[in-house]
Amino acid sequence: MARGGSKGQRGVSRRAFLAGGLAAGGALGGLDLLGGPTCLAVAQTGGAPKHGGTLVAAQEVDPVSLDPHTNSNFSALQGYEHLYESLTGYDEKTNIVPALAQSWDVTNGGRTYTFRLRPNVKFHNGQPMTGEDVKYSIERVLDPKTASPWRNWLDTIKEIKVLDPLTVQMNLDTPYPLLGSFAGMRAAGIVPKGLAEKENLKIKAIGTGPFKLVEYLPQDHITYARNPDYWDKPLPYLDGMVFKVLTEENARLAALRAGQVQYAFLSAQGASQLEGGPGITVAKSPYAWVVLHYINVLNKPLNDARVRRAMRMAVDTSEVIQKAAYGAGVASGPIPTGYGDWSLDPKSLPYLKPDVEGARKLLAEAGYANGFKVEIKCSPQYPEFVATTLVMQQALKKIGIDVTVTQMEWGAFVAAHNKEVETGGQEGGDIFASANTFRPDPDGYIYPYFYSKGKLNDGGYDNPKLDPLMAEARTISNHAERRKLYEQIQRALLEDSPNWWWYAKLNIEALSSKVQGYSQSFTGRRIFLKKTWLS
C-alpha cells in the first residue's frame, strides 16, 4: 500500500461493529483519547543473553514480496528487515546510529555526504560488501524503471561516487536529511551488485543482515537462520526464526495460548483477552501509525475544500478512537502524535468534537444543502479502517451525505488504489481508508503526499500557497525554524482537508515470558529481534 501498509487484524461486520464497538472499548481505560500515549516496556526476568533456540512468531499479514526496493507494504518491510541493512540504523530511542557505514561527513552545506563503510562485512553468500554494492543498490531505487514507491526518500541524490572500495560519496541537488532515509530502510537495503538481474528478489534474498533466508512460502511462512558471519558480534542470539502467517487475530490468540508461537501483534481488544494471564507479556508503546482517509480531490464535490471540511466536522474523533481502536489511540495530525516536537499537540487539533450545524452551513455555502452520495473504499484485512469508515457513514447521515462503504479483498483494494495513482486521480475511487506508518523525517509525511508534484500525491492535491512552504521546509537545517514551518503547513492541511487524519494507534505486542531482550520501537518495526534471546 502506498501509505505504508498495515498490521492486519480480524475482520469487522457492520452489524457487529455498530452494536458492540463502544461496549468492547476501554481496553486501555486510563488512556486519554485526545492526549498523549504512554510507553510500557517489555517485561524482563533478567539474566545474561545466551545463544540458541528458534523464535516462532505470528506474522499478521503476508509480506507479498521480500524485494527491499520495490515494496510499499509495511508487511514486506517486516519480512526483509532481518535480511537486509542500510548505511545507518536506529537504536532503542530512535536515534540514528552507524550500521553498514561506520562513520560519515556532511559537507558542502548539506549537499555532500561521504560514507566510510565497515570493513569485512559479508553478504550471506560470502561475498564482501563494497562501495560498488552501495552504488548499485541506491541507483536501482532511483531508476524510474524500478518504480520504487520510496524513491522520494532518496531523490535528492544526483550523483554517487565510489572513491575507494570502502568510501562512497553522494552529491545532492539540495540539502536533505539523508541519514534518516537510510535508517528507515524502506528503499535503502544494500544488495550485491547485479543481484536483481540474476534473482527474483520477491522470494530470494542475499543481504548483510543478522539472519539469512532459508525459505519464503507466500501466505504460509518465512524461515530464517542465524548469520554466523554477521558483523555485529555476538549478535544475533537466536539460531533462527519462523514467521507463520496468521491473518486472523483469533488464530494468533489461540497459537499464543497453546505455546505454538512466542510473539504476535494484537489489537487492543485481542490484548485484553491475554492481559493478566500466565506466561505471556503484553507490551504497549507509542507507534508512528496514523489511521486516515485520503481523498481524490479532483472529483466533485470533493474538489471543494468546504465540502471536505464539513465532512470532517461532522465526525466525533473520540468515537472513532473508541470504536476503531478500542481506546488504544490518540488524536493526531499529519505528523504522528509522539513524533517529538514535530507533531501537533493533539488537544489543539481542530474538529475533535462534532459540529453538525457548522457542517451543514458549510455544505450549504458550497451548494450542497441537500447533501450528495459518495463512496468510501476499505479492506476488512484492516478492520480499524473499516470501523473508522462505519463511524463516518453514520455521522455523515446527519448532514445529508449518503455514504456507500465498499469493503474489498486486499488485492482488489490495492488494484483500485493503483488505478487512482496511474490515472492521476481520474479513476479508482473517491475516498480510501488507509494509514501512514513511520517516516524517518517529518518531510516524509508532507512533501510526497501534498506537494503538487509529489510522487505519492494519490488524490491530485494542488495548493500553490503551500507548495513553496513544503519545498522550503525539507531543506532548512535550523530545527526551530523548520518545526515552526511544519506546524504552519500541518494546520493549513487540517483546514484544507485533503486527508482526514484520525488517530495514532499504540503498538501492542504479546510475547511469551521466555522471550528476553526484545524492545518495542516507535517505528513499529521489529528491529530488535537480533538482540532477542530465549530463556
C-alpha positions as CSV (number, residue, x, y, z in Angstrom):
1,M,0.0,0.0,0.0
2,A,1.4,3.4,-0.9
3,R,0.6,4.7,2.6
4,G,3.0,2.3,4.2
5,G,0.9,-0.9,4.7
6,S,-0.6,-2.1,7.9
7,K,-0.9,-4.7,10.5
8,G,-4.0,-6.7,9.9
9,Q,-6.5,-8.0,12.4
10,R,-9.7,-9.9,12.3
11,G,-12.5,-8.5,10.0
12,V,-15.4,-6.5,11.4
13,S,-19.0,-6.9,10.2
14,R,-21.1,-3.7,10.0
15,R,-23.8,-5.1,12.4
16,A,-21.3,-6.3,15.0
17,F,-19.4,-3.0,14.8
18,L,-22.4,-0.8,15.3
19,A,-23.8,-3.0,18.0
20,G,-20.7,-3.6,20.1
21,G,-18.0,-1.0,19.3
22,L,-18.3,1.1,22.4
23,A,-19.1,-1.8,24.7
24,A,-15.9,-3.5,23.7
25,G,-13.9,-0.4,24.4
26,G,-11.9,0.6,27.4
27,A,-9.1,-1.9,26.9
28,L,-6.8,0.9,27.9
29,G,-9.1,2.6,30.3
30,G,-6.6,5.1,31.7
31,L,-5.6,6.4,28.3
32,D,-6.7,10.0,27.4
33,L,-8.1,9.6,23.9
34,L,-7.2,13.1,23.0
35,G,-3.9,13.3,24.9
36,G,-0.5,11.6,24.6
37,P,0.1,7.8,24.9
38,T,2.4,6.3,27.5
39,C,5.2,3.8,26.8
40,L,5.3,0.5,28.5
41,A,8.5,-1.6,28.4
42,V,8.6,-5.3,27.6
43,A,8.9,-7.2,30.9
44,Q,12.2,-9.0,31.6
45,T,13.2,-11.7,34.1
46,G,16.8,-10.8,34.0
47,G,19.8,-13.0,33.2
48,A,22.6,-12.7,30.7
49,P,21.8,-13.1,26.9
50,K,22.5,-16.6,25.5
51,H,22.7,-18.1,22.1
52,G,20.4,-20.8,20.8
53,G,16.7,-21.5,20.1
54,T,14.2,-20.7,17.4
55,L,11.7,-17.9,17.8
56,V,8.3,-18.7,16.3
57,A,6.3,-15.5,15.6
58,A,2.8,-14.9,14.2
59,Q,3.0,-12.7,11.0
60,E,-0.3,-10.9,10.7
61,V,-0.1,-10.0,7.0
62,D,1.8,-11.9,4.3
63,P,4.8,-9.9,3.1
64,V,3.9,-10.5,-0.5
65,S,7.5,-9.8,-1.6
66,L,10.9,-9.5,0.0
67,D,12.4,-7.1,-2.5
68,P,13.8,-4.3,-0.4
69,H,13.4,-1.7,-3.1
70,T,10.0,-2.1,-4.7
71,N,7.5,-2.7,-1.8
72,S,5.1,-0.2,-0.3
73,N,3.6,-2.7,2.1
74,F,4.7,-2.4,5.7
75,S,4.4,-6.2,6.0
76,A,7.1,-6.6,3.3
77,L,9.4,-4.5,5.5
78,Q,8.6,-6.8,8.4
79,G,9.8,-9.7,6.3
80,Y,13.0,-8.3,4.8
81,E,14.3,-6.0,7.6
82,H,16.1,-9.0,9.2
83,L,17.8,-9.9,5.9
84,Y,19.0,-6.5,4.7
85,E,20.6,-3.5,6.2
86,S,21.5,0.1,5.1
87,L,24.2,2.6,5.9
88,T,22.5,3.8,9.1
89,G,20.0,2.4,11.5
90,Y,18.1,3.2,14.7
91,D,18.8,2.5,18.4
92,E,16.1,1.8,21.0
93,K,15.4,5.6,21.3
94,T,15.1,6.0,17.5
95,N,18.4,7.8,17.4
96,I,20.3,7.4,14.1
97,V,23.3,5.2,14.6
98,P,26.0,3.7,12.3
99,A,25.1,0.4,10.5
100,L,26.9,-0.6,7.3
101,A,28.6,2.8,7.4
102,Q,30.8,3.2,10.4
103,S,31.1,7.0,10.0
104,W,30.3,9.8,7.7
105,D,30.8,13.5,6.9
106,V,28.3,16.0,5.7
107,T,29.8,18.9,3.8
108,N,29.1,21.5,1.1
109,G,26.2,23.0,3.0
110,G,24.5,19.6,3.4
111,R,24.8,18.7,-0.2
112,T,27.6,16.2,0.0
113,Y,27.6,13.0,2.2
114,T,30.8,10.9,2.4
115,F,30.3,7.5,4.0
116,R,33.1,5.2,5.2
117,L,31.9,1.6,5.1
118,R,32.7,-1.1,7.7
119,P,35.5,-3.4,6.6
120,N,35.0,-7.1,6.5
121,V,31.2,-7.1,6.1
122,K,30.0,-10.1,4.1
123,F,26.8,-10.8,2.2
124,H,25.0,-14.0,3.0
125,N,26.7,-15.7,0.0
126,G,30.2,-14.9,1.4
127,Q,30.8,-12.0,-1.0
128,P,32.4,-8.9,0.6
129,M,30.3,-5.8,0.7
130,T,31.9,-2.8,-1.0
131,G,31.0,0.7,-2.3
132,E,30.0,-0.7,-5.6
133,D,27.2,-2.6,-4.0
134,V,26.0,0.5,-2.2
135,K,26.1,2.5,-5.5
136,Y,24.2,-0.3,-7.3
137,S,21.5,-0.6,-4.7
138,I,20.8,3.2,-4.4
139,E,20.8,3.7,-8.2
140,R,18.4,0.8,-8.5
141,V,16.0,2.7,-6.3
142,L,16.5,5.9,-8.2
143,D,16.0,4.2,-11.6
144,P,12.4,5.1,-12.8
145,K,12.2,1.6,-14.3
146,T,12.4,0.1,-10.8
147,A,9.2,2.0,-9.9
148,S,10.2,2.2,-6.2
149,P,7.4,3.7,-4.2
150,W,10.0,5.1,-1.8
151,R,12.2,6.8,-4.4
152,N,11.2,10.2,-3.0
153,W,13.3,9.3,0.2
154,L,16.4,9.4,-1.9
155,D,15.6,11.5,-5.0
156,T,17.7,14.5,-3.9
157,I,20.8,12.3,-4.7
158,K,22.1,13.4,-8.1
159,E,25.4,11.5,-8.2
160,I,27.1,8.6,-6.4
161,K,30.8,8.2,-6.5
162,V,32.8,5.2,-5.2
163,L,36.0,6.8,-4.0
164,D,37.6,3.5,-3.0
165,P,36.1,0.1,-2.0
166,L,35.1,1.4,1.4
167,T,34.3,5.0,0.7
168,V,31.1,6.3,-1.0
169,Q,30.3,9.9,-1.8
170,M,26.8,11.1,-2.5
171,N,26.1,14.5,-4.0
172,L,22.7,16.0,-3.6
173,D,21.0,18.7,-5.7
174,T,19.6,20.3,-2.5
175,P,20.3,19.8,1.2
176,Y,18.3,17.0,2.7
177,P,18.4,14.9,6.0
178,L,19.6,11.8,4.1
179,L,20.7,9.8,7.1
180,G,17.2,9.1,8.2
181,S,16.3,7.9,4.7
182,F,18.8,5.1,5.1
183,A,17.8,4.2,8.6
184,G,14.2,4.0,7.6
185,M,15.1,1.0,5.3
186,R,12.0,1.4,3.0
187,A,14.2,1.8,-0.1
188,A,17.7,1.6,1.2
189,G,18.6,-2.0,1.7
190,I,22.1,-2.9,0.3
191,V,22.2,-5.9,-2.1
192,P,25.1,-7.3,-4.0
193,K,25.8,-5.6,-7.3
194,G,23.8,-7.2,-10.1
195,L,21.6,-9.4,-7.8
196,A,18.3,-8.1,-9.2
197,E,19.3,-9.1,-12.7
198,K,20.1,-12.7,-11.5
199,E,17.4,-13.5,-8.9
200,N,13.8,-12.9,-8.2
201,L,14.1,-10.7,-5.2
202,K,10.5,-11.2,-4.3
203,I,11.3,-14.7,-3.0
204,K,15.1,-14.7,-2.9
205,A,17.3,-12.6,-0.6
206,I,21.0,-12.1,-0.1
207,G,21.8,-9.3,2.3
208,T,24.1,-8.5,5.2
209,G,21.5,-8.8,7.9
210,P,21.6,-10.8,11.1
211,F,19.5,-13.6,9.6
212,K,19.7,-15.4,6.3
213,L,16.6,-16.5,4.3
214,V,16.0,-20.2,4.4
215,E,12.6,-20.3,2.8
216,Y,9.7,-18.0,2.0
217,L,6.4,-19.7,1.2
218,P,3.9,-17.0,0.4
219,Q,0.7,-16.9,2.5
220,D,2.3,-19.6,4.8
221,H,5.7,-18.8,6.5
222,I,9.1,-17.3,6.3
223,T,12.1,-19.3,7.8
224,Y,15.3,-17.5,8.8
225,A,18.7,-18.9,10.0
226,R,21.3,-17.1,12.1
227,N,24.0,-15.4,10.0
228,P,27.2,-16.8,11.5
229,D,29.3,-14.1,9.7
230,Y,27.3,-11.2,11.0
231,W,29.5,-8.1,11.6
232,D,27.8,-7.0,14.8
233,K,29.0,-9.8,17.1
234,P,27.9,-11.5,19.3
235,L,24.5,-10.9,17.6
236,P,22.2,-12.4,16.8
237,Y,21.4,-14.7,19.7
238,L,18.7,-16.8,18.2
239,D,19.6,-19.7,16.0
240,G,16.7,-18.9,13.8
241,M,13.2,-17.5,13.4
242,V,9.9,-18.7,11.8
243,F,7.2,-16.2,10.9
244,K,3.9,-18.0,10.5
245,V,1.3,-16.1,8.5
246,L,-1.8,-16.0,10.7
247,T,-4.1,-13.2,9.4
248,E,-7.0,-13.9,11.8
249,E,-6.4,-12.5,15.3
250,N,-8.3,-15.3,16.9
251,A,-5.8,-17.7,15.3
252,R,-2.9,-15.6,16.8
253,L,-4.5,-15.6,20.2
254,A,-5.1,-19.4,20.1
255,A,-1.5,-20.0,19.0
256,L,-0.1,-17.8,21.8
257,R,-2.2,-19.6,24.4
258,A,-1.1,-23.0,23.1
259,G,2.5,-22.1,23.0
260,Q,2.7,-22.6,19.3
261,V,4.0,-19.1,18.7
262,Q,6.1,-16.9,21.1
263,Y,5.3,-13.5,19.6
264,A,2.2,-11.8,18.0
265,F,0.9,-8.3,17.1
266,L,-2.6,-7.7,18.6
267,S,-5.4,-5.2,18.7
268,A,-6.3,-3.7,22.0
269,Q,-9.4,-5.9,22.0
270,G,-7.3,-9.0,21.5
271,A,-4.7,-8.0,24.0
272,S,-7.4,-7.5,26.7
273,Q,-8.1,-11.3,26.4
274,L,-4.5,-12.1,27.4
275,E,-3.6,-9.5,30.0
276,G,-3.0,-11.0,33.4
277,G,-2.8,-14.5,32.0
278,P,0.2,-16.8,32.8
279,G,3.3,-17.0,30.7
280,I,2.5,-14.1,28.4
281,T,3.6,-10.4,28.5
282,V,1.6,-7.8,26.7
283,A,3.7,-4.7,25.8
284,K,2.3,-1.4,24.7
285,S,4.1,1.7,23.4
286,P,3.6,4.8,21.2
287,Y,3.6,3.9,17.5
288,A,4.0,6.1,14.3
289,W,0.9,4.8,12.7
290,V,-1.9,7.2,11.8
291,V,-5.3,5.9,10.6
292,L,-6.7,8.2,7.9
293,H,-8.9,8.6,4.9
294,Y,-7.3,10.1,1.8
295,I,-9.5,11.8,-0.8
296,N,-9.5,12.2,-4.5
297,V,-9.8,16.0,-4.6
298,L,-10.2,16.1,-8.4
299,N,-13.8,14.7,-8.2
300,K,-16.8,16.8,-7.5
301,P,-17.9,17.6,-4.9
302,L,-14.7,16.6,-3.1
303,N,-12.7,19.2,-5.0
304,D,-14.3,21.8,-2.8
305,A,-12.4,22.3,0.5
306,R,-15.6,23.4,2.2
307,V,-17.2,20.1,1.5
308,R,-14.2,18.1,2.8
309,R,-14.0,20.3,5.9
310,A,-17.7,19.9,6.5
311,M,-17.5,16.1,6.3
312,R,-14.6,16.1,8.8
313,M,-16.5,18.4,11.2
314,A,-19.4,16.0,11.4
315,V,-17.4,13.2,12.9
316,D,-16.6,12.7,16.6
317,T,-12.9,11.8,16.9
318,S,-13.3,10.2,20.3
319,E,-16.0,7.9,18.9
320,V,-13.6,6.9,16.1
321,I,-10.8,6.1,18.6
322,Q,-13.2,4.2,20.8
323,K,-14.8,2.1,18.1
324,A,-11.9,1.6,15.7
325,A,-9.0,1.3,18.2
326,Y,-11.0,0.2,21.3
327,G,-9.5,3.2,23.1
328,A,-5.9,2.4,22.2
329,G,-5.2,5.5,20.2
330,V,-4.6,9.2,20.4
331,A,-5.8,12.0,18.1
332,S,-3.3,13.0,15.5
333,G,-2.5,15.4,12.8
334,P,-0.5,14.7,9.6
335,I,2.8,14.0,11.6
336,P,2.0,11.3,14.1
337,T,1.4,12.3,17.7
338,G,4.5,11.3,19.6
339,Y,7.0,12.2,16.8
340,G,9.0,14.5,19.0
341,D,8.1,18.2,18.7
342,W,7.3,17.8,15.1
343,S,3.7,16.7,15.8
344,L,0.9,19.0,16.9
345,D,-0.4,18.9,20.4
346,P,-3.4,16.5,20.0
347,K,-5.6,18.7,22.2
348,S,-5.0,21.7,19.9
349,L,-6.3,19.9,16.8
350,P,-9.5,21.2,15.1
351,Y,-12.7,19.3,14.7
352,L,-12.2,16.9,17.6
353,K,-15.8,17.3,18.6
354,P,-18.6,17.1,16.1
355,D,-20.2,20.3,14.9
356,V,-23.2,19.2,12.8
357,E,-24.8,22.6,12.4
358,G,-21.4,24.1,11.3
359,A,-21.0,21.3,8.8
360,R,-24.5,21.9,7.4
361,K,-23.7,25.6,6.9
362,L,-20.5,24.8,5.0
363,L,-22.3,22.3,2.8
364,A,-25.0,24.9,2.0
365,E,-22.3,27.5,1.2
366,A,-20.7,25.0,-1.2
367,G,-24.1,24.4,-2.9
368,Y,-24.8,21.0,-1.4
369,A,-27.5,21.8,1.2
370,N,-29.3,18.6,0.3
371,G,-26.2,16.5,0.5
372,F,-24.9,14.1,-2.0
373,K,-23.7,10.5,-2.5
374,V,-20.1,9.3,-2.1
375,E,-18.2,6.0,-1.9
376,I,-15.5,5.1,0.6
377,K,-13.4,2.0,-0.1
378,C,-11.7,-0.1,2.6
379,S,-10.5,-3.6,3.2
380,P,-11.6,-5.9,6.0
381,Q,-7.9,-7.0,6.1
382,Y,-7.5,-3.9,8.3
383,P,-10.6,-3.8,10.5
384,E,-9.7,-0.4,12.0
385,F,-10.0,1.1,8.6
386,V,-13.5,-0.5,8.2
387,A,-14.5,0.6,11.7
388,T,-13.4,4.2,11.2
389,T,-15.3,4.3,7.9
390,L,-18.5,3.0,9.5
391,V,-18.4,5.7,12.2
392,M,-18.1,8.2,9.3
393,Q,-21.0,6.7,7.4
394,Q,-23.3,7.1,10.4
395,A,-22.1,10.6,11.2
396,L,-22.4,11.9,7.7
397,K,-26.1,10.8,7.5
398,K,-26.7,13.7,9.9
399,I,-25.6,16.2,7.3
400,G,-27.4,14.6,4.4
401,I,-24.5,12.7,2.9
402,D,-25.2,9.1,1.8
403,V,-22.0,7.1,2.1
404,T,-21.6,3.7,0.3
405,V,-19.0,1.6,2.1
406,T,-17.3,-0.8,-0.3
407,Q,-15.3,-3.5,1.5
408,M,-12.8,-5.1,-0.9
409,E,-10.5,-8.0,-0.7
410,W,-7.0,-6.7,-0.1
411,G,-5.7,-7.4,-3.6
412,A,-8.7,-5.7,-5.2
413,F,-8.3,-2.7,-2.9
414,V,-4.7,-2.3,-3.8
415,A,-5.5,-2.5,-7.5
416,A,-8.2,0.2,-7.1
417,H,-5.6,2.4,-5.3
418,N,-3.0,1.7,-8.0
419,K,-5.5,2.7,-10.7
420,E,-6.0,6.0,-9.0
421,V,-2.3,6.6,-8.9
422,E,-1.8,5.5,-12.5
423,T,-4.5,7.8,-13.8
424,G,-3.6,10.8,-11.7
425,G,-6.8,10.5,-9.7
426,Q,-9.1,10.2,-12.7
427,E,-10.1,6.6,-11.9
428,G,-10.0,4.4,-8.9
429,G,-12.4,5.9,-6.3
430,D,-13.5,8.9,-4.2
431,I,-12.1,8.1,-0.8
432,F,-9.9,5.4,0.6
433,A,-9.3,4.3,4.2
434,S,-5.7,3.7,4.9
435,A,-2.8,4.7,7.3
436,N,0.6,6.3,7.3
437,T,3.4,4.4,9.1
438,F,6.9,5.6,10.3
439,R,8.8,8.1,8.1
440,P,12.4,8.9,9.0
441,D,11.9,12.6,8.7
442,P,8.8,14.8,9.1
443,D,9.1,15.7,5.4
444,G,8.0,12.1,4.6
445,Y,4.5,12.8,5.9
446,I,4.1,16.1,4.0
447,Y,6.0,16.6,0.7
448,P,5.4,13.3,-1.1
449,Y,1.7,13.4,-0.5
450,F,0.7,17.0,-0.7
451,Y,3.3,18.8,-2.9
452,S,1.6,19.2,-6.3
453,K,4.2,17.0,-8.0
454,G,4.8,14.7,-5.0
455,K,5.4,11.1,-6.0
456,L,2.7,9.8,-3.6
457,N,0.2,12.5,-4.3
458,D,-2.6,10.0,-4.9
459,G,-5.5,12.4,-4.7
460,G,-4.3,15.2,-7.0
461,Y,-4.0,17.8,-4.3
462,D,-2.5,21.1,-5.6
463,N,-2.2,24.1,-3.3
464,P,0.0,26.9,-4.8
465,K,0.3,28.6,-1.4
466,L,1.6,25.5,0.3
467,D,3.9,24.2,-2.4
468,P,6.7,26.7,-1.7
469,L,6.4,26.2,2.0
470,M,6.7,22.4,1.6
471,A,9.7,22.8,-0.7
472,E,11.4,25.1,1.8
473,A,10.7,23.0,4.9
474,R,12.6,20.0,3.6
475,T,15.8,22.0,3.1
476,I,16.0,24.0,6.4
477,S,18.7,22.9,8.8
478,N,17.7,25.0,11.8
479,H,15.4,22.8,13.9
480,A,13.3,25.6,15.5
481,E,12.6,27.3,12.1
482,R,11.8,24.0,10.5
483,R,9.5,22.9,13.3
484,K,7.6,26.3,13.1
485,L,7.1,25.9,9.3
486,Y,5.9,22.3,9.6
487,E,3.3,23.5,12.2
488,Q,2.1,26.1,9.8
489,I,1.8,23.5,7.0
490,Q,0.0,20.9,9.1
491,R,-2.6,23.4,10.3
492,A,-3.2,24.6,6.8
493,L,-3.7,20.9,5.7
494,L,-6.1,20.3,8.5
495,E,-8.2,23.2,7.3
496,D,-8.0,22.2,3.6
497,S,-8.6,18.5,4.4
498,P,-7.1,16.7,1.5
499,N,-6.9,13.8,4.0
500,W,-8.8,13.2,7.3
501,W,-6.4,12.2,10.0
502,W,-8.0,10.4,12.9
503,Y,-5.6,8.9,15.4
504,A,-2.2,7.4,16.1
505,K,-2.5,3.9,17.5
506,L,-0.5,2.0,20.1
507,N,1.9,-0.7,19.2
508,I,0.6,-3.8,21.1
509,E,2.7,-6.9,21.1
510,A,2.3,-10.1,23.0
511,L,5.3,-12.2,23.9
512,S,6.0,-15.5,25.7
513,S,7.7,-15.0,29.0
514,K,10.6,-17.0,27.5
515,V,11.3,-14.1,25.1
516,Q,14.0,-11.8,26.5
517,G,15.8,-8.7,25.3
518,Y,13.1,-7.5,23.0
519,S,12.4,-3.8,22.7
520,Q,9.5,-2.1,21.1
521,S,10.2,0.6,18.5
522,F,8.3,3.8,17.7
523,T,8.8,2.8,14.1
524,G,6.6,-0.2,14.6
525,R,9.4,-2.3,13.2
526,R,10.8,-5.5,14.9
527,I,14.3,-4.1,14.6
528,F,15.5,-5.6,17.9
529,L,14.8,-9.3,17.3
530,K,18.5,-9.5,16.6
531,K,19.0,-8.7,20.3
532,T,16.4,-11.1,21.5
533,W,17.1,-14.4,23.2
534,L,15.1,-17.3,24.7
535,S,15.3,-18.1,28.4
